[in-house]
Amino acid sequence: MSKSIVLSLEWSNLLALKASKLYYDYDMKNSAKRYIGWFFIAMMQFGVVGALKHDAFGLLFIATLLVVYWYYGRWFFRQKMLQRFYDKMPSVSEKLTFKVDTTGLYHAQTLIPWEEIIKVIVFDDGILTQTHDTTLFFQNSAFENFEDRKCYLEMAKEQGKL
């Protein structure tokens, strides 16, 4: 495929936070980390048994805290940390333009070759492109039309990144 496409987006702290949340959810669904959550649930079951048989409510309390933290608290604390990080930085709203073809992604004078891209993840809201150094999130509005989005995904698939 020899077609090149142009992606235009306005990168902001809010978009960075949205991309972080999408990747966090993706990582929790598609990595071995979810098994740690199952371990916490098993601990909670042992806590219930211990509390009922031996009046050991401390184990139940700790196991309950671990489960609540794992499934609800982790993103809350990470979000607060990212928000503080972005609040310390000046509010950035930068217009970025990328030209994408079979050799890679061009931004200004910089080329990100397809070989440096680890994976491309498709979401309903857009496409996340992860490299060794950075993560780029292209909302659907960054593409001129649906055909360009489809072309980007075809290029990623040809390169083995999808």
C-alpha positions, 0 to 999 in steps of 0.5 A, a space after each residue: 500500500 503506497 498511500 500516505 495519510 495525514 493525522 492532525 490532532 490537538 494534544 492536551 493534558 486532558 487527552 493525555 489523561 484519557 489515553 492513560 485511562 484507555 491504556 490502563 483499562 486495556 492493560 488490566 484486561 489483557 495482561 497477567 495482572 488480572 490474576 493478582 486480582 483473583 489472588 486477592 479474591 481468594 484471600 478474601 474468601 480465606 478471610 471470610 472462612 477465618 472470620 467465621 471459624 476463628 473470629 479472625 476479622 483482621 484477615 477479612 479486613 485486610 483481604 477486603 481492603 486489598 480487593 477494594 484497592 485492586 479493583 477501585 483504588 488503583 486507577 483513582 490513585 494513578 489518576 490523582 498522581 497524573 492530574 497533579 503531574 499535569 497541574 504542575 506543568 503549564 497547560 499544554 495544547 499543542 497542534 500535532 501533525 503526522 504523516 503516515 506511510 509504509 516507512 513509519 510516522 513522520 512528525 516535523 523532522 522526526 521519523 518513527 519507523 514501524 520497527 520501533 512501534 511495539 503495538 497498535 491498540 484499537 479503541 472505539 474512541 481512537 487508536 493508541 500507538 505504543 513505541 519504546 519511548 512514547 505512546 501516541 493516541 489518535 482520536 477518531 477526529 485526528 483522521 480526515 475520514 473513516 477511510 484514512 483510519 482504515 488505511 492506518 490500521 491496514 498499514 499497522 496490520 501489514 507491519 505486524 503491529 496490530 
